[in-house]
Amino acid sequence: MEEPWYAPEPPPPLAAESADELAMPPERPPPEPDPIAAVALQLPPLADAVSFSVHDRGFFAGPQTAIQLDLLDRATGELLWSKAVSAEADPTDAKAMAELVGHALAGQPWARRSR
């Protein structure tokens, strides 16, 4: 009959040269502040196209999806571009969501998709 296997005991901790080393770990210098983190980004308010009340919809109402895309300058927090779109699309349907985002980005040369 084989003996059951047990994990080995953990090794003993390394001895410190003095009691002060155990009490006070060496202090690290504070990290350099990130210049981008210093800018507080404020999101713009929702556009009318995406502000619909859920309480006004019936139980058997079909899906309604609304998205708002906002392009912010991270250095200044300035809103550069915004587009809101809404459609009766199922948010779990990847193809419908790709079409909705494509509709939102339509006409923007910097947002061309390669397929």
GIVENJO-V352692 format. One line per field, one symbol per residue. ss: DSSP state (2 for helix, 1 for strand, 0 for the rest). phi: phi as a letter, one per 40 degrees, with the letter a starting at -180 (. if undefined). psi: psi as a letter, one per 40 degrees, with the letter a starting at -180 (. if undefined). A space follows every 50 residues. Layout:
ss = ???
phi = ???
psi = ???
//
This chain:
ss = 00000000000000000022222000000000000000000000000222 00022200000000111111110000001111111110000002222222 222220002220000
phi = .ccccbcccccccccccacccccbcccccccccccccccccbcccccccb cbcccccccccccbbbbbbbbbcccbgcccaaabbaacbccccccccccc cccccdgcccbccbb
psi = hiiihiiiiiiiiihididddddhihhiiiihhhddedhhhhiiiiidde gihddeiideiiihhhihhhhihddeehhdiihhiiigiheehddddddd ddddehehdefhih.
//
